[in-house]
């Protein structure tokens, strides 16, 4: 794997989430507070260009629509905003979306056609927003049943109608988010024939009862994956029985499909992991951050204590440097560059304030 591109955006300040524009010249990040900062790449580094400060609580989700160039944000203040670039005023102009929720919003995602978005929340529901041209505003419908706890993650089916959600009730569910007048009727051999709004097309439990941190549709839309707090990821082909990979590591909190047969997962281990379908079975292939190998002497214990003592003297705080690029939990992973339906580069941000762009060495064989 080629050496990743590392950018230290913040020192001592976590990055909650991030999203790039279409040509990857700008990135929007939440520095773990109520604002969204937009950075522009200038001469190989990132420079702050705009600050979006309409929220008054922690921003929990950002998504940037590549074609319409709209940004949607959500926050613990129970609101969402759709931001549009005003070229005449040279600034981002917000439009408030009435989510009609009484608990914090947790994440947000544009649909593939960029005419809808979904907002997860602690109110045990999902707000599906769409633009009503007649009244010139964004309105929402609610996906409620059978959600029984906070919804933590979302992802859209490539055809713009189905939505997968992971929640703290230890379930991943596939819903229909069909909006009459916005979507065209369709059917899926894998998921069913009719899809009125709030139809539950599939329900999948976490293997050992952990809440579901992250969910994703494969490029085909016929396969789903979800990561749970029990240090597992599970993959299901439609409504068939899922396969589960127990990592033996700390939990994965964010994942994406790199291809139809490979998945990248990140989380509390501070490194990205590659999972792949091989011989009909999903397996953990490798860590994509191997770190730097360090020499091991005869007196290993003495050397370890000497290194700890030396590091404490240097930092003055007794901090421990990890043998990885990220020095704390990775909170978000996103595709950065693609070739067809395959991800060739991906980006990560984490609690250490770093933005890292990784390059995959090649396609993963099944």
N, C-alpha and C positions, 0 to 999 in steps of 0.2 A: 504494500500500500504506500502511495506517495505521501510525502510529508504534508501534514495539514497546514492550513493557513490560520494562524492564531492572532486574534485581536483582543487586547485587554481593554474593554470599553469602560469598566468601572473598577475601582479599587475598594474592596471592603463593602461592596453593594451588590446584592444579588440581581439577576435578571430573571423575571418571572416568566416572560414569554417573548417571542419575536416573530416578525413576518417581513418578507422581502417584497419589493415591487417586481414588476414583470422582468425588467432587464437587469435586476440585481445591483443597481447602482445606489439604491437606498434601502435602508432597513429601519423598521419601527420596533422599538423595544420598550418594555415596561421595567423601569429600574426599581421594582418592588415598592412602588408608591402610587400616588393618584394620577400621575402624568404619564403620557406616552411621548417618548423622544424619537425623532426621526433623524437618522444620520445619513450622510451622503459620502460615497467613496471618492476621495480626492487624493491622487498621487499615492495610492496603495494603502491609505489609512482612512478612518472614518471620522468625519467632522459633523458636529451637531448643527442641523439646519432649522428644525422646527420643533416646537414643544406644544403638544395638545393637552390642555389642562382643564377640560370641562368637567371631568369626574372629580368627586370629592372624597372618594375612598380608593383603596387598592385596586388597580386595574388587573383583572384576572385573565383577560383574553384579548388577542389582537388577530385580525385576519385582513389581508390585503388582496383585493380582487385584481388579478393581472390585466384583464381586458377593459373593465370599466374604470379602473384606477380608483376605486372606492376603498376606504378603510373602515372596518367595523370594529368597535371596541366595546367591552363590557367590564363591569366593575362590581365590587362589593357594595356600592351605593344603590344597587338594584336597577341600574339604568344601562342602556346601550346607546351608542351614537354611531351614525353613519357619517363619515367625513368625506367631503368632496373638495378637490383642488380648485380654487378660484384663481384663474390665471391673471385676471385684471388686478385683484387685490394681493396676489402673490402670497396666499395663505390658505390653510385648510379650514373649511367651514363646516361646523357640525350640525346635524339634524338629530334631535332627540327621538328615540324610539320608545314608545310606552310598552314595556314588557309585561306590566301588570303582574309582578311577582312581589312577594313579601319577604323574600330571603335573598341572600347575595347571589349574583350571577357568577358562574365558575369558569365558563369557557364559551367561545363563539367560533362559528365556522360558516364561510360563504358556501353556497351550493355551487356545483360545477358550472352552471349556466349564469351564475352571479345575479340571478333575479330573486333569490331567497337567501336567508341565513337562519341558522339555528343557534339559540342561546340556552345553555344548560344552567341550572340553578339549584340552590338549596331548598327551593320551595316544592320539591318533588314533582317538577314538571319541566318541559322544554318549550320555550317560546320560539315558534317558527315565524319569522318576519318576512313580509313581502310588501312591495310598493303598490299602493292603490292610486292609480293615475287620476281617478275621478275626483278624489279629495286631496291629491298631491301630498300624501304622507305615507310613512311606513307603519303598518299595523301588524299585529301578531295573533296567531291562533296557538292554542296550548295542547301539547301532547301530555296527557296525565296518567291514565291507567295503563299498566298496573304498577307504575313507579311508586316505590315505598320509602325512598330516601334520597339524599342529595345526588344529583347527576353530575359526574365528574369529567366526562369526556364525550366527544361526538365525532362522527365522520359521515360524509355523504357518499351514497352510491354514485358511480359515474353517470348514471342516467337522470340524476337530479331529483328523484322522487323518494327513494328509500333513505333512511337515516339509521345509523347504528349508534347506540348510547350505552355507556358504562356507568354504573352507579354504585353508591355505597351500600345498597342492599344486596351486593355480591352477585349481580346479574349483568349480563350484556344482552341487549334487546335490539331487534331490528324493527323499526316502525315505518309506516307509510306517512310521509309528510306531503301528500298530494294536496295541492291547492286548486280548486276549481277556478278556471279562468286564467290561471298562470301556467299550469302543467297540462300536457297532453296525456290522455289515458294510454296505458301500456300494460303489458304482462311480462312476467319473468318465469321461465320454466323452473328455476331454482326456488323462488320465493313465493310464487302464487300467481293467481289470475286477476283478482280484483283488489284494489287498494284504496278504499275510502280513507279519509284522514283518520289517524290514530289506530289503524289496523296494526296489530302486533303480528309480524311475519315470522318471528323466531325469538326464542328466549333461551339463553345459555347461562348456566351457573358457573361461578368461579369454582375450580376443582376442590379447594380446601377451605373455602369460605372467606377468602379475602375480598375486600372491596376492589372494584375494577377501576384502575387508574387510567387506562388508555385503550382505545379501540380503533380499528382501521378496516376499510374495505380494500381488497386486492384490486388491481387495475381492471380485471374482468367484471368485478362486481359479484361474482359467484362464490367468493371465498372471503371470510372475515377472520380477524385476529383480535384478541384482547389480552391485556396484561393485568394481573391481579397482585394484591399486596402479599399473597402467599408465595411470592418469588416464582410464579409460573407465567408462561404465556400459552394460550390455547388457540388453535386454529381449526375452523370448521368449514367444510365445503357445503354451502347451503345448509339444509336442515339435517345433514348427516351428523353422526356422533363426532364430537371434536377430538383432536389429538392434543395432548398436553405435554409441554416440555418443562420439567422442573429444573431450574438453573442451578440451585445450590448456592446462589449468590444473593445479594441484597435485591429488593424489588425493582422491577422495571416500572418507570412512571410515564414513559412516552415511547410510542413506537410508530413506524411507518412501513409499508411494503416497499422494498427496493425493486421488486419485480413480482411476477405472479408466484414465484417459488422461493423468494428470499425476503427476510424481514430484518430491519435494524431497530434495536431496542436500547434505550438509555435510562439511567436512573441513579440510584443511590450508590452504585459502585464506581461512579465518576468516569466510566469508560463506555463507549458504544460496543454493543455485541451484535454479531451477525448470526442469524438463524436461517436455515435453509431446508428445503424438502429434498431428501436424498433417499433413493430406493423406496419411495412411498412413505417414508417416515420423516417427521420434522425433528431436526437436531440443532443444538447449539454448536456452531462451527468454530467460532473464534472470537477473541477480543480484537477489535479493530485498532485499539491503542495498546501496543505491546510494551510501551515504556522503554526505558534504557536499562540494559543489563549492567549490573554493578558487580565489581570484583568481590569474591568471597575468600577471605583469608582463613588461616587455620583456627585462630581464636575468634570465632564468629561472635560470641557473646560480648567479648571485650570490644570488638570493633563496633558492634551495635551501640553499646553504651558511649563509646567515644564519639560516634556520629550524633547521638542524641545530645550529648553535652555540647559539642561544637555547634550544632544547629540552634540550641537554646541561647548560646552566647551571641550568635549572629543575629537572631531575630529579637532577642530580648523578651520573648513571650512564651517560649517553650513550644512554638508551633511546629507541626510535623509536615514536611513536604512529601506529597504522594508521588509515586513513580508513574505519573500519568499527566497528560496535558491539562485536563480539568482537575482542579484541586478541591472540588466539592460536588455535590449532587448536580447532575445534568437534568434540567427541568423541562427542556423542549428540544425536539428534533423535527426538522422539516426538510423536504426535498429542496435541493439548490439548483441542480442541473439534471436534465433527463435526455435520454436517447430513445425515442419512441415511448414505450410504456415503462422503460427501465430507468431507475435513478442511477446516475453516474457520480454525482456529488451531493452531499447533504450537509446541513448546518446544524449546530448545536449551541445552546446557551445554558448557563448554569448559575448556581449560587455563588461561584467564584467571580462573577462579573465578566466572564470571557465569552466571546463569540468565536467559534471555531468552524472552519469549512473543511470538510473531509472529502477525499477523492477515493472512490472505490477502484480497485485495481482491474476489475473486469467482471463480466457476468458470472453469476454463481450457477453452476450446473446442478441439475436435479438428480 
